[in-house]
Amino acid sequence: MTPRMRTASPVLPATRPVYAACLAALVLLQAACSSTPLPPWPSSADTAAPTRTAPTPAPTPSKPAAELPAAVASPVNTPQITTPADAGADATESPAVAARFPAPSLAYSTPGLQSGRNSFTTNPEIIDWLNELADHPSQGVKATVLSMGQSQQGSPLVALLLTRASSPDAPTVLATGRPTVLLVGQQHGNEPAGSEALLVVARELSQGLLEPLLDKINVILVPRANPDGAAANQRATANGIDMNRDHLLLNTPEARALAQLERSYQPMVVVDAHEYTVAGRYLQKFGGIQKYDALLQYAMTANLPEFLTRASEEWFRRPLLTALKNQKLSSEWYYTTSNTADDLLVSMGGTQPDTGRNVNGLKNTVSMLVETRGVGIGSQHIQRRVHTQVTAMVSMLQSTASRADELNQLRPYMERDVASQACRGRAVVEAGPTSAQYTLTLLDPNTGADRKVTVDWNSALELQNTKTRSRPCGYWLSASSTLAVDRLQMLGVQVMRVMEPGALMGESYLESSRSEGSRQDVRGTIQDGTPIVQTKVTLIPGVVDAPQNSFYVPLSQPLGNLVLAALEPDTQNSYFANHLLDGLRDLSRVTAEPTVRMEKLP
């Protein structure tokens, strides 16, 4: 049973009137944003892939930024919290740098932002907050706390569902026809601003200024996806795994809980709230510290539907840029650099199909990463960081509501298009970023002045294909491959069981070399602790025996591109490389539609 600890009230009367006035202005400003429509949808008979045009970095919004009306806010609370940086102890920003980041004109009130606090909101306080909201929603709002399971150390994993559906069960929510938005905070435990912001947004959706949006959308909020990491003030989960690199493999209960939530409620839009390192390796490598209030990136990995990229850019990121600018908040594409001191390469977010951002994209979902400047500076600028996250979340919610009809057209179109590609054409097995140069603006750590730095830049806006193969009809898996099948089903993939022995036309994998290695991302070695199998293979055409109780995973399904990411064995994120399949004998490509008798697994 979910704990119900009555220790904090979601609505704090002392700050509510000023807060409400300021947030109302924020909501009205964001409602005025416009975006570029997509072209007319191709007919169902038109299966030609649209041409992808990569967006240019940081386009100027089509409308000038409006000014937020002046308001007198309550004093901003700044709890003194120790948050280790990735390259040492907390950094104390110079007065000149701190002056670049004034507090917003409103003060947010959550348990962790109250006077006298020396810690952010605890997990029991989050649960209590959500339970209070579920007990007292506005009339016509169904607010339900969903139990998602437990973390590795036994902390409850919870979500808040807000809807106008008559029941919180997934089929009833889906039957409303309203797009569902999933907001996720604190996958990395030492990144608290998203969690605090989600408590604010949950309150305003359930009983406040954002509640009218529920006429158009359903919303699920997961304020803290990694409670063990938050309690320990560390990035990883309790067993040292980077949860945000575990969304394809699902080796942690925390990632599995999110996957099962998504499988049930099928969100059309996901917002993933993070924070990024302010000084650390940037000060070491480039002599500057990070400037931007928000770094943004949507799904950028191989085999994404073309219209998903366009919708992410035109319907969501561009209005988000305008919303941030209206609040005098700066933004840039998300970028990072490795932990190696002499490696001066700067990269946009990774192109591997392992993060929540990219895996959700392969689920045909608009998936936006929002990172605020927080890691390594403790509680400094916490109100501004929370304000940035609230601004981004409100923009994404409003964009979804304004585009609800188009999203309801887009999702089925993409699903049909992905499924129609089975058995034909070529699929990308591996892709990487494009090398370029880019000019970033950092801050002088002493004077706070802008410092322009031109860097070697890995751009994810246009990918370079490094390995392609013919797209099969599907994959055969041996009867012993139950772990892989279980993980695929958690992701929402349809799997078939062979009911009678038969034969399939296909291709087997012949291993030509093997070594041991580790998964890598643009930061360096991924925190997961398990060596991977690095293999090279050739394809051997022939007949594949399909014994009774073995499995078939068709690509003629909406998540066909996600199946490709999991089952082509010679990639660092594959189920074979990561020991979810015992050997290549358990896996074959199927190159013609099967004729053996099969049934769908439940």
C-alpha positions in Angstrom: 0.0 0.0 0.0 1.3 3.5 -0.8 2.4 5.4 2.3 0.2 8.4 3.2 2.4 10.6 5.4 0.4 13.8 6.2 3.4 16.0 6.7 3.1 18.8 4.1 0.3 20.7 2.4 0.5 21.1 -1.4 -0.9 24.6 -1.2 0.9 27.1 0.9 -1.4 30.2 1.5 1.5 32.6 2.3 2.9 32.5 -1.2 -0.1 31.2 -3.2 -1.7 34.6 -4.4 1.5 36.1 -5.8 2.6 32.7 -7.1 -0.7 32.2 -8.8 -0.7 35.6 -10.5 2.8 35.1 -11.8 2.1 31.6 -13.1 -1.1 32.8 -14.7 1.0 35.3 -16.7 3.4 32.5 -17.6 0.5 30.3 -18.9 -1.0 33.1 -20.9 2.3 34.0 -22.5 2.9 30.4 -23.5 -0.6 30.0 -24.9 0.2 32.7 -27.4 3.1 30.9 -29.0 2.7 29.6 -32.5 4.5 27.0 -34.5 4.9 25.7 -38.1 2.4 23.1 -39.2 3.5 19.8 -40.7 2.6 19.3 -44.4 -0.5 17.3 -45.3 -0.3 13.7 -44.3 0.4 11.2 -47.1 -2.4 8.8 -47.9 -2.2 5.3 -46.4 -1.2 4.0 -49.8 1.8 6.3 -50.0 4.6 4.4 -48.3 7.5 6.6 -49.6 9.5 8.0 -46.7 9.4 11.8 -46.5 12.7 13.6 -46.9 14.3 14.6 -43.6 15.6 18.1 -43.3 17.8 18.6 -40.3 16.9 21.6 -38.2 19.5 24.3 -37.9 20.9 25.0 -34.5 18.9 27.3 -32.3 16.5 28.9 -34.8 15.0 32.3 -33.9 11.4 31.9 -32.8 8.9 33.2 -35.3 7.3 35.7 -32.7 9.2 38.2 -30.6 9.3 37.4 -26.9 6.6 39.0 -24.7 7.5 40.6 -21.4 6.3 39.1 -18.2 4.4 41.6 -16.1 6.2 42.8 -13.0 5.2 41.2 -9.8 6.3 41.3 -6.2 7.3 37.7 -5.1 7.7 36.2 -1.7 11.3 35.8 -0.5 13.1 33.0 -2.3 14.3 30.2 -0.1 17.7 28.7 -0.8 18.4 25.7 1.3 22.1 24.8 1.9 22.5 21.5 0.2 25.7 19.6 -0.6 25.6 18.2 -4.1 28.9 16.6 -5.3 30.0 17.7 -8.8 31.4 15.1 -11.3 34.8 16.6 -10.9 35.1 17.5 -7.2 33.3 19.3 -4.4 30.6 21.9 -4.8 31.6 25.0 -6.7 30.7 28.4 -5.1 30.0 30.8 -8.0 31.6 34.2 -7.8 29.2 37.1 -7.1 29.7 38.3 -10.8 28.5 34.9 -12.1 25.7 34.6 -9.6 24.4 38.0 -10.7 23.8 36.5 -14.2 21.1 34.3 -12.7 18.7 36.4 -10.8 15.8 34.6 -9.0 12.5 34.6 -10.8 9.7 37.0 -9.8 7.8 34.2 -8.1 8.8 31.8 -5.4 7.8 28.2 -5.7 6.7 26.4 -2.6 7.3 22.6 -2.2 8.4 20.7 0.9 12.0 21.0 -0.2 11.9 24.7 -0.9 10.6 25.9 2.4 12.5 28.1 4.9 14.9 26.3 7.2 15.3 23.2 5.0 18.7 21.6 4.5 17.5 19.0 2.0 15.3 18.8 -1.0 11.9 17.1 -0.9 12.2 13.5 0.4 10.5 10.5 -1.3 8.0 10.1 1.6 7.1 13.8 1.2 6.7 13.4 -2.5 4.3 10.5 -1.9 2.4 12.5 0.7 2.2 15.5 -1.7 0.7 13.3 -4.5 -1.7 11.6 -2.1 -3.0 15.0 -1.0 -3.5 16.1 -4.6 -5.3 12.8 -5.4 -7.6 13.4 -2.4 -8.5 17.0 -3.3 -8.6 17.5 -7.1 -10.8 20.1 -8.8 -14.2 19.0 -9.8 -14.1 16.8 -12.9 -10.5 15.8 -12.5 -9.7 12.2 -11.7 -6.4 12.2 -9.8 -4.9 8.8 -8.9 -1.6 7.8 -7.4 -0.2 4.8 -9.4 2.1 2.3 -7.7 4.8 1.4 -10.1 6.7 -1.0 -7.8 9.8 -0.5 -5.6 13.3 0.7 -6.1 16.3 -1.5 -5.4 16.3 -0.4 -1.8 12.6 -0.7 -1.3 11.4 2.8 -1.8 8.0 3.2 -3.5 8.1 4.2 -7.2 4.9 6.2 -7.8 3.2 8.3 -10.4 0.3 10.7 -10.4 -2.3 10.3 -13.2 -4.5 13.3 -14.0 -7.3 12.8 -16.4 -11.0 13.5 -17.0 -11.6 9.9 -17.8 -14.1 8.1 -15.6 -11.6 5.6 -14.4 -7.8 5.6 -14.0 -7.3 2.2 -15.7 -5.3 2.4 -18.9 -8.0 1.2 -21.3 -10.4 3.8 -20.1 -7.8 6.6 -20.2 -6.8 5.5 -23.8 -10.5 5.5 -24.8 -10.8 9.2 -24.1 -8.9 9.8 -27.4 -6.8 12.5 -25.6 -3.0 12.3 -26.0 -1.2 11.4 -22.8 1.9 13.3 -21.7 4.4 11.6 -19.4 6.6 13.9 -17.3 9.6 12.2 -15.6 12.0 13.7 -13.0 15.2 12.8 -11.3 16.3 9.7 -13.2 19.7 10.9 -12.0 19.5 11.2 -8.2 21.7 14.3 -7.9 19.5 16.4 -10.3 16.7 17.7 -8.1 15.2 20.7 -9.9 12.9 18.6 -12.2 11.5 16.7 -9.2 10.6 19.9 -7.4 9.1 21.4 -10.6 7.0 18.3 -11.1 5.4 18.8 -7.7 4.4 22.4 -8.7 3.0 21.2 -12.1 1.1 18.4 -10.5 -0.6 20.8 -8.1 -1.5 23.2 -10.9 -2.9 20.4 -13.1 -5.0 18.9 -10.3 -6.4 22.0 -8.7 -5.0 25.1 -10.2 -4.2 27.1 -13.3 -3.2 24.2 -15.6 -6.3 22.2 -14.9 -8.1 23.3 -18.1 -5.5 21.5 -20.2 -7.0 18.3 -19.1 -9.9 19.0 -21.5 -7.4 18.1 -24.2 -4.8 15.8 -22.7 -4.1 13.3 -20.0 -1.0 13.7 -17.9 1.1 11.3 -15.9 3.9 12.7 -13.6 6.7 10.7 -12.1 8.5 13.2 -9.9 11.3 10.9 -8.8 12.3 7.9 -10.9 15.4 7.1 -8.9 14.6 7.6 -5.2 17.7 5.6 -4.1 20.0 7.8 -6.1 18.3 10.9 -4.7 18.6 9.7 -1.1 22.4 9.1 -1.7 22.8 12.3 -3.7 24.3 10.3 -6.6 23.7 10.0 -10.3 23.3 6.3 -10.5 20.8 3.8 -9.0 21.7 1.9 -5.8 23.6 -0.8 -7.8 25.6 1.8 -9.7 23.7 1.6 -13.0 23.0 4.8 -15.0 19.2 4.5 -15.2 19.0 6.7 -18.2 21.2 4.3 -20.3 19.0 1.4 -19.3 15.8 2.0 -21.3 16.4 -0.7 -23.9 18.0 -3.4 -21.7 15.8 -2.8 -18.6 18.3 -4.2 -16.1 17.0 -2.0 -13.2 13.6 -2.2 -11.6 13.4 1.6 -11.9 13.7 1.4 -15.7 11.4 -1.6 -15.9 8.7 0.3 -13.9 8.8 3.2 -16.3 8.7 0.9 -19.3 5.6 -0.9 -17.9 3.9 2.4 -17.2 4.5 3.5 -20.8 3.4 0.1 -22.2 0.1 0.5 -20.3 -0.7 4.2 -21.0 1.1 4.7 -24.3 2.1 8.4 -23.9 2.4 10.4 -27.1 4.7 13.0 -25.5 7.4 12.3 -22.9 9.4 15.1 -21.1 12.6 14.0 -19.3 13.8 16.5 -16.7 17.5 16.5 -15.9 20.3 18.9 -14.7 23.8 19.3 -16.1 27.3 19.9 -14.7 28.0 23.7 -14.4 31.8 23.7 -13.9 33.8 20.5 -13.5 35.3 19.4 -16.7 34.1 22.5 -18.6 36.2 24.7 -16.3 39.1 22.3 -16.6 39.0 22.0 -20.4 37.8 25.4 -21.6 38.4 27.8 -18.7 34.7 28.6 -18.4 31.5 27.5 -16.7 28.2 26.7 -18.2 25.8 29.6 -19.0 22.5 28.3 -20.3 19.4 28.0 -18.2 18.2 25.1 -20.3 19.8 22.6 -22.7 17.3 20.8 -25.0 17.2 17.8 -27.3 14.6 15.5 -28.7 15.1 11.9 -29.9 18.0 11.6 -32.4 18.8 8.0 -33.2 18.7 5.7 -36.3 15.5 4.6 -37.9 13.2 7.3 -36.4 10.1 8.2 -38.4 10.7 11.4 -40.4 7.5 13.1 -39.3 8.4 12.4 -35.6 11.5 14.6 -36.0 9.6 17.3 -37.7 6.9 17.3 -35.1 9.4 17.4 -32.3 11.2 20.4 -33.8 8.3 22.4 -35.2 5.4 21.6 -32.8 7.4 21.4 -29.6 11.0 22.7 -29.5 10.3 26.0 -31.3 7.4 27.0 -29.0 9.6 25.9 -26.1 12.4 28.3 -27.2 9.9 31.1 -27.3 8.5 30.2 -23.8 11.9 30.3 -22.3 12.9 33.5 -24.0 9.6 35.1 -22.7 10.8 34.3 -19.2 14.3 35.7 -20.0 15.8 32.2 -19.7 18.6 31.2 -22.1 18.7 27.9 -24.0 20.9 25.9 -26.3 21.0 22.4 -27.8 22.0 19.9 -25.2 25.7 19.1 -25.2 28.3 17.4 -23.1 31.9 16.4 -23.1 33.9 13.3 -21.8 35.5 13.0 -18.5 39.0 12.7 -20.2 40.9 15.9 -19.5 42.7 16.1 -22.9 39.6 15.3 -25.0 38.2 18.6 -26.1 35.4 17.2 -28.3 31.9 18.4 -27.4 28.9 16.3 -28.4 25.2 16.7 -28.5 23.3 14.0 -26.6 24.1 10.5 -27.7 22.7 8.8 -30.8 22.6 5.3 -29.2 19.2 3.6 -28.6 19.6 3.4 -24.9 18.4 6.7 -23.3 14.8 7.4 -22.4 14.9 10.1 -25.1 15.9 7.8 -27.9 14.0 4.7 -26.9 10.8 6.7 -26.6 11.5 8.1 -30.0 11.6 4.5 -31.3 8.2 4.0 -29.7 7.0 6.8 -32.0 6.7 9.2 -29.2 7.7 12.9 -29.1 10.5 12.8 -26.4 12.1 16.0 -25.1 15.1 16.2 -22.8 15.3 19.3 -20.7 18.5 19.9 -18.7 18.9 22.8 -16.2 22.3 24.1 -14.8 22.4 22.4 -11.5 25.0 19.6 -10.9 27.9 20.8 -8.8 26.4 24.1 -7.4 24.3 22.7 -4.6 21.2 24.8 -4.0 22.4 27.9 -5.8 19.8 29.3 -8.1 17.3 26.6 -7.2 14.3 28.8 -7.7 15.5 29.8 -11.2 16.3 26.1 -12.0 12.8 25.1 -10.9 11.3 28.0 -12.8 13.1 26.9 -16.0 11.8 23.4 -15.6 8.2 24.6 -14.9 8.4 26.9 -17.9 9.5 24.0 -20.1 6.9 21.6 -18.8 4.1 24.1 -19.2 5.2 24.7 -22.8 5.2 21.0 -23.6 1.8 20.5 -22.1 0.3 23.5 -23.9 1.9 22.3 -27.2 0.4 18.9 -26.8 -3.0 20.3 -26.0 -2.9 22.7 -29.0 -1.8 19.8 -31.3 -4.0 17.1 -29.8 -5.8 16.5 -33.1 -2.6 16.4 -35.2 -0.9 14.1 -32.7 -3.9 11.7 -33.0 -3.3 11.7 -36.7 0.5 11.4 -36.4 0.7 8.4 -34.1 -1.3 6.0 -36.3 0.3 7.2 -39.4 3.8 6.5 -38.0 2.8 3.1 -36.7 1.4 2.0 -40.0 4.5 3.4 -41.8 6.9 1.6 -39.5 5.0 -1.7 -39.8 4.8 -1.4 -43.6 8.6 -1.4 -43.9 9.0 -5.0 -42.8 10.6 -7.3 -45.4 11.8 -4.5 -47.6 14.4 -1.9 -48.0 17.3 -1.4 -45.7 17.6 -0.6 -42.0 20.3 1.2 -40.2 22.1 -1.0 -37.7 24.5 1.6 -36.4 24.8 5.4 -36.9 26.8 8.2 -35.4 26.9 12.0 -35.3 28.3 14.3 -37.9 31.6 16.1 -37.2 31.5 19.9 -37.3 32.6 23.0 -35.4 30.3 25.0 -33.2 30.6 28.1 -31.1 29.5 27.9 -27.5 29.1 30.7 -25.0 30.6 30.0 -21.6 31.1 32.3 -18.6 34.3 33.6 -17.2 34.4 32.1 -13.7 35.6 35.3 -12.1 34.0 38.2 -14.0 30.9 36.4 -15.3 31.5 37.8 -18.8 30.5 35.8 -21.8 33.4 33.8 -23.2 33.0 32.4 -26.8 34.6 29.1 -27.4 34.7 27.3 -30.8 34.8 23.6 -30.3 35.0 20.4 -32.3 31.4 19.4 -32.3 29.5 16.1 -32.7 26.2 17.0 -34.2 23.2 14.6 -33.8 21.0 16.7 -36.1 22.1 14.6 -39.0 23.4 11.1 -38.5 26.0 9.2 -40.5 25.1 5.6 -41.2 28.0 3.3 -40.3 26.3 -0.1 -40.7 23.1 -1.0 -42.7 21.4 -4.3 -43.6 18.4 -5.4 -45.5 15.4 -5.1 -43.3 14.1 -8.5 -42.3 10.5 -9.6 -41.8 11.3 -10.4 -38.2 13.5 -12.4 -35.9 13.4 -15.9 -34.6 14.4 -16.5 -31.0 15.0 -19.9 -29.4 12.6 -21.3 -26.7 15.3 -20.6 -24.1 15.3 -16.8 -24.9 12.7 -16.0 -22.2 14.6 -13.2 -20.6 14.9 -11.3 -23.9 11.3 -12.0 -24.7 10.3 -10.7 -21.3 12.2 -7.4 -21.8 10.7 -6.9 -25.3 7.2 -7.4 -23.9 7.9 -4.9 -21.1 8.7 -2.4 -23.9 5.4 -3.1 -25.6 6.8 -5.3 -28.4 4.5 -8.0 -29.7 6.0 -11.5 -29.6 4.6 -14.7 -31.2 5.1 -18.2 -29.9 5.6 -21.0 -32.5 2.8 -23.6 -31.9 3.9 -26.3 -34.3 7.5 -27.1 -35.5 8.3 -25.6 -38.9 10.9 -24.0 -41.1 11.6 -20.3 -41.8 13.5 -18.7 -44.7 16.2 -16.6 -43.0 19.7 -15.7 -42.2 21.9 -17.0 -39.4 24.7 -15.0 -37.8 28.2 -16.4 -38.2 30.6 -14.9 -35.7 34.0 -13.9 -37.2 35.6 -12.3 -34.2 34.8 -11.6 -30.5 36.2 -9.4 -27.7 35.1 -8.0 -24.4 34.4 -4.3 -24.0 32.2 -1.8 -22.3 29.3 0.3 -23.4 30.3 3.9 -24.3 28.5 7.2 -24.6 29.7 10.7 -25.3 30.7 11.1 -21.7 32.8 7.9 -21.6 32.2 4.5 -20.2 28.6 4.0 -19.2 27.9 3.1 -15.6 26.5 -0.4 -15.7 29.3 -2.6 -14.5 28.9 -5.5 -16.9 31.3 -6.1 -19.8 29.7 -6.5 -23.2 30.4 -8.9 -26.0 31.9 -7.1 -29.0 31.4 -9.2 -32.1 31.6 -9.1 -35.8 29.2 -11.2 -37.9 28.4 -12.3 -41.4 24.9 -13.4 -42.6 24.4 -16.9 -43.8 21.2 -17.4 -45.8 19.3 -20.7 -45.5 16.5 -22.4 -43.7 16.0 -21.8 -40.0 14.4 -24.5 -37.9 11.6 -23.2 -35.7 10.8 -25.8 -33.0 7.6 -25.7 -31.0 7.6 -23.0 -28.2 10.4 -21.0 -29.9 9.5 -17.3 -30.6 9.0 -15.0 -33.6 9.3 -11.2 -33.3 7.7 -9.6 -36.4 8.9 -6.2 -37.7 5.4 -5.6 -39.1 4.4 -3.9 -35.9 4.5 -0.3 -34.6 7.7 -0.9 -32.6 9.6 -2.6 -35.4 12.4 -0.1 -35.2 12.8 -0.7 -31.5 13.1 -4.5 -32.2 15.9 -3.7 -34.7 17.8 -1.9 -32.0 17.5 -4.8 -29.5 18.1 -7.8 -31.7 20.8 -7.0 -34.3 23.7 -8.5 -32.3 26.8 -6.6 -33.3 26.0 -3.3 -31.6 26.8 -2.3 -28.0 23.2 -2.0 -26.9 22.0 -5.3 -28.4 20.5 -8.0 -26.2 23.2 -10.4 -27.4 26.0 -8.0 -26.5 24.5 -7.5 -23.1 23.9 -11.1 -22.2 20.1 -11.1 -22.5 20.6 -13.8 -25.1 22.9 -16.7 -24.5 24.4 -17.0 -27.9 24.0 -16.4 -31.6 22.4 -19.8 -32.0 19.4 -18.4 -30.2 18.8 -15.7 -32.8 18.2 -15.6 -36.6 16.8 -13.1 -39.1 13.6 -14.1 -40.9 13.6 -12.9 -44.5 10.2 -14.2 -45.7 6.8 -14.1 -44.0 6.5 -17.2 -41.8 3.9 -19.9 -42.6 4.2 -21.9 -39.4 1.3 -21.7 -36.9 1.9 -19.1 -34.2 0.0 -17.4 -31.4 0.5 -14.0 -29.8 1.9 -14.0 -26.3 -0.3 -12.2 -23.8 
